[in-house]
Amino acid sequence: MQRNLLLVLAVLACALSNAVAFTPAESLPALRSFRFSKEYLSLRMSEESPEKVVVCTGPTCSTKGGKQALKFFKEMAPAAGVEVDTMKCVSECAECGLGPNVEVHAKGAEGPFYPIINDVKTVEDVASILKVSVPADSKQ
């Protein structure tokens, strides 16, 4: 019985991996676990600025552009009324390779898990998250 169950599970795992391998990534939003694309999150968030953002300052995110993103957040967030915080790793290292990562706390949302946006590098990315216009004098 146990051997048959393991065989069935192995066949199902193989079938699922083949289905995922031959399916375009954009059609698999349910398989993205806690990873949120910028486009997906913008559809889910209200038009209001978030209450708080937590920028990852871990080694991978910092070297991939997180320091610059943090600078943009600190410059632009006060005008939007958004609190900026930092954490050594917002995704518990599950998404480090996708960074820089930013955890977004929507107004009125209760944790402990909040959406994480990956690949936040540019002033445009930050402006999109904060729901503000890109400053005219911004430099990347």
Disulfide bonds with the S-S distance in Angstrom:
none
